[in-house]
Amino acid sequence: FTQEAGEPSITFASPEVESAFVAVCDKNGNNKLSYSEAATLVNLSAVTFPTSVEVSFNEFEHFTSVTTIPTEYFKNSKLTSIVFPNSLTEIGQYAFRGCTSLTSISLPENITLKYGAFHSCSALTELTIPAGTNWTTDAFRYCTGLETVTIASGVNNIPNDAFSMCDKLSSISIASTVETIMGNAFYYCTALTNVTIPDSVTQISYGAFEGCTNLKTVK
């Protein structure tokens, strides 16, 4: 580890988060965290994230050697906001499950979302699934505040139960690269009234729109 003389320290919005990461990543013992010190962290599991108090973690973008958010890492925390580093390639199973204070996310392209990654994040209202997303079952199930979803060009499928029980979801935009809409993808999305399915889609599986009781038009 080398640190440039006079290198500025990261300003954390939440002191609880700063304390947790300083405890692991502070190399020079000054009780602060420089950008180069943050870049030395590879394994997020080495840090015990504060889950019992309301915090933000937009400073995550400076931890540029972290590629994976571990299974259940932020589960049931009171996280309000987060900015992902460009290095991130995978969000683990149930990593954000029950983060009911998380109001928005901006996912990086080519991200892998494991089972239930954002299950029950009920404060999310708007979401874009970016190009190259590799996602699996239950990714956003029970995100009951979700109103608008955009599936960007470069996404090939909508997996099982992706948005099931998102009962405020009223607007979905599906890119012309999507080929499959899997089982229960929009199960009981009762606020949906109109859906346009692009010509690229060749398979709509069981129960994809089951329980969408207000759905009036499907193209």
C-alpha positions as CSV (number, residue, x, y, z in Angstrom):
1,F,0.0,0.0,0.0
2,T,1.2,3.5,-0.9
3,Q,-0.5,6.7,-0.2
4,E,0.3,10.0,-1.8
5,A,1.3,12.8,0.6
6,G,-1.6,15.1,1.2
7,E,-4.1,12.8,-0.4
8,P,-7.6,14.0,0.6
9,S,-9.9,11.8,2.7
10,I,-13.3,10.5,1.7
11,T,-16.1,12.5,3.3
12,F,-18.8,10.1,4.5
13,A,-22.3,11.3,5.0
14,S,-22.9,8.7,7.7
15,P,-20.4,8.5,10.6
16,E,-21.5,4.9,11.4
17,V,-20.5,3.8,7.9
18,E,-17.2,5.7,8.1
19,S,-16.3,4.1,11.4
20,A,-17.0,0.6,10.0
21,F,-14.8,1.0,7.0
22,V,-12.0,3.0,8.7
23,A,-11.7,0.1,11.2
24,V,-10.7,-2.3,8.4
25,C,-9.2,-0.1,5.7
26,D,-7.3,2.6,7.5
27,K,-3.6,1.8,6.7
28,N,-1.8,4.8,8.2
29,G,-3.7,5.0,11.5
30,N,-5.1,8.5,11.1
31,N,-8.7,7.4,11.6
32,K,-9.7,8.6,8.1
33,L,-10.0,6.9,4.8
34,S,-8.3,8.1,1.7
35,Y,-9.3,7.1,-1.9
36,S,-6.3,4.8,-2.2
37,E,-7.0,3.1,1.1
38,A,-10.6,2.5,0.0
39,A,-9.3,1.0,-3.2
40,T,-7.4,-1.7,-1.2
41,L,-10.6,-3.3,0.0
42,V,-11.5,-6.4,-2.1
43,N,-13.7,-8.5,0.2
44,L,-16.7,-6.5,1.4
45,S,-17.4,-9.2,4.0
46,A,-14.4,-8.0,6.0
47,V,-16.4,-5.0,7.0
48,T,-19.4,-5.2,9.4
49,F,-22.0,-2.9,7.9
50,P,-24.2,-1.0,10.4
51,T,-27.7,-2.3,9.9
52,S,-29.6,-0.9,12.9
53,V,-29.4,2.9,12.1
54,E,-30.5,4.8,9.0
55,V,-27.4,5.5,6.8
56,S,-26.4,6.2,3.2
57,F,-23.5,4.7,1.4
58,N,-22.9,6.7,-1.7
59,E,-19.2,6.5,-0.9
60,F,-19.3,2.9,-2.0
61,E,-18.3,4.2,-5.5
62,H,-14.8,4.8,-4.3
63,F,-14.2,1.2,-3.3
64,T,-13.0,0.3,-6.8
65,S,-11.6,-3.1,-6.1
66,V,-14.9,-4.6,-4.9
67,T,-16.5,-6.8,-7.5
68,T,-19.2,-8.6,-5.4
69,I,-21.7,-7.7,-2.8
70,P,-22.0,-10.9,-0.7
71,T,-25.1,-12.9,0.1
72,E,-27.4,-11.0,2.5
73,Y,-24.8,-8.2,3.1
74,F,-27.2,-5.3,3.4
75,K,-30.3,-7.5,4.3
76,N,-32.8,-5.7,6.5
77,S,-30.6,-2.7,6.9
78,K,-31.9,0.9,7.0
79,L,-29.8,1.9,4.0
80,T,-31.3,5.0,2.3
81,S,-29.0,5.3,-0.8
82,I,-26.0,3.7,-2.4
83,V,-23.8,4.4,-5.4
84,F,-22.1,1.3,-6.9
85,P,-18.5,1.3,-8.0
86,N,-17.8,0.6,-11.7
87,S,-15.9,-2.5,-10.6
88,L,-19.0,-4.2,-9.4
89,T,-20.1,-7.3,-11.3
90,E,-22.3,-9.3,-8.9
91,I,-24.9,-8.6,-6.3
92,G,-25.4,-11.7,-4.2
93,Q,-28.5,-13.6,-3.1
94,Y,-30.8,-11.5,-0.9
95,A,-28.1,-8.8,-0.7
96,F,-30.6,-6.0,-0.3
97,R,-33.6,-8.0,0.9
98,G,-35.9,-6.0,3.2
99,C,-34.0,-2.7,2.7
100,T,-37.3,-0.8,3.0
101,S,-35.6,2.7,3.2
102,L,-33.8,2.4,-0.1
103,T,-35.4,4.8,-2.5
104,S,-33.4,4.5,-5.7
105,I,-30.6,2.5,-7.4
106,S,-28.6,2.9,-10.6
107,L,-27.3,-0.5,-11.6
108,P,-24.1,-0.8,-13.7
109,E,-24.2,-2.5,-17.0
110,N,-23.4,-6.3,-17.3
111,I,-24.3,-6.8,-13.6
112,T,-25.3,-10.3,-12.3
113,L,-28.2,-10.3,-9.8
114,K,-28.5,-13.4,-7.7
115,Y,-31.7,-14.8,-6.3
116,G,-33.9,-12.2,-4.6
117,A,-31.2,-9.5,-4.8
118,F,-33.6,-6.7,-4.1
119,H,-36.6,-8.7,-2.7
120,S,-39.0,-6.5,-0.6
121,C,-37.2,-3.1,-1.3
122,S,-40.6,-1.4,-0.9
123,A,-39.4,2.2,-1.2
124,L,-38.0,1.8,-4.7
125,T,-40.3,3.6,-7.2
126,E,-38.4,3.6,-10.5
127,L,-36.0,1.2,-12.0
128,T,-33.9,0.6,-15.1
129,I,-32.5,-2.9,-15.9
130,P,-29.3,-2.0,-17.8
131,A,-27.8,-3.7,-20.8
132,G,-26.1,-7.0,-20.2
133,T,-27.9,-7.7,-16.9
134,N,-27.7,-11.4,-16.0
135,W,-30.5,-11.8,-13.4
136,T,-32.4,-14.7,-11.8
137,T,-35.5,-15.5,-9.9
138,D,-37.3,-13.0,-7.5
139,A,-34.9,-10.2,-8.2
140,F,-37.4,-7.4,-7.4
141,R,-40.3,-9.4,-5.9
142,Y,-42.4,-7.6,-3.4
143,C,-41.0,-4.2,-4.3
144,T,-44.4,-2.9,-3.5
145,G,-43.6,0.8,-4.2
146,L,-42.2,0.2,-7.7
147,E,-44.2,2.2,-10.3
148,T,-42.0,2.3,-13.4
149,V,-39.7,-0.2,-14.9
150,T,-37.5,0.1,-18.0
151,I,-35.9,-3.0,-19.5
152,A,-33.0,-1.5,-21.5
153,S,-31.7,-2.7,-24.9
154,G,-29.2,-5.5,-24.4
155,V,-31.3,-7.4,-21.9
156,N,-32.4,-10.8,-23.2
157,N,-34.9,-12.1,-20.7
158,I,-37.2,-11.3,-17.8
159,P,-36.7,-14.1,-15.3
160,N,-39.2,-16.0,-13.0
161,D,-41.0,-13.8,-10.5
162,A,-38.8,-10.8,-11.4
163,F,-41.5,-8.3,-10.5
164,S,-44.2,-10.5,-8.9
165,M,-46.4,-8.8,-6.3
166,C,-45.2,-5.4,-7.3
167,D,-48.7,-4.1,-7.0
168,K,-48.1,-0.5,-7.8
169,L,-46.2,-1.2,-11.0
170,S,-48.1,0.7,-13.7
171,S,-45.6,1.3,-16.5
172,I,-43.2,-1.2,-18.1
173,S,-41.0,-0.6,-21.2
174,I,-39.6,-3.8,-22.7
175,A,-36.7,-3.5,-25.1
176,S,-36.6,-5.2,-28.5
177,T,-33.7,-7.4,-27.4
178,V,-35.9,-9.4,-24.9
179,E,-36.7,-12.9,-26.1
180,T,-38.3,-14.5,-23.1
181,I,-40.7,-13.5,-20.3
182,M,-40.5,-16.2,-17.7
183,G,-43.0,-17.7,-15.3
184,N,-44.8,-15.3,-12.9
185,A,-42.6,-12.4,-14.1
186,F,-45.4,-9.9,-13.5
187,Y,-47.6,-12.0,-11.2
188,Y,-50.2,-9.9,-9.4
189,C,-48.9,-6.6,-10.7
190,T,-52.4,-5.3,-10.3
191,A,-51.7,-1.7,-11.3
192,L,-50.7,-2.7,-14.9
193,T,-53.2,-1.5,-17.5
194,N,-51.3,-1.6,-20.7
195,V,-48.4,-3.8,-22.0
196,T,-46.6,-3.7,-25.3
197,I,-44.6,-6.9,-26.0
198,P,-41.9,-6.4,-28.7
199,D,-41.6,-8.7,-31.7
200,S,-38.4,-10.1,-30.3
201,V,-40.2,-12.1,-27.6
202,T,-40.7,-15.7,-28.6
203,Q,-41.8,-17.2,-25.2
204,I,-44.1,-16.0,-22.5
205,S,-44.2,-18.7,-19.7
206,Y,-46.8,-19.8,-17.2
207,G,-48.5,-17.1,-15.1
208,A,-46.4,-14.3,-16.5
209,F,-49.3,-11.8,-16.1
210,E,-51.5,-13.9,-13.7
211,G,-53.5,-11.7,-11.4
212,C,-53.0,-8.5,-13.4
213,T,-56.7,-7.7,-12.9
214,N,-56.6,-4.2,-14.3
215,L,-54.8,-5.2,-17.5
216,K,-56.9,-3.8,-20.4
217,T,-54.7,-4.0,-23.5
218,V,-51.8,-6.2,-24.6
219,K,-50.0,-5.7,-27.8
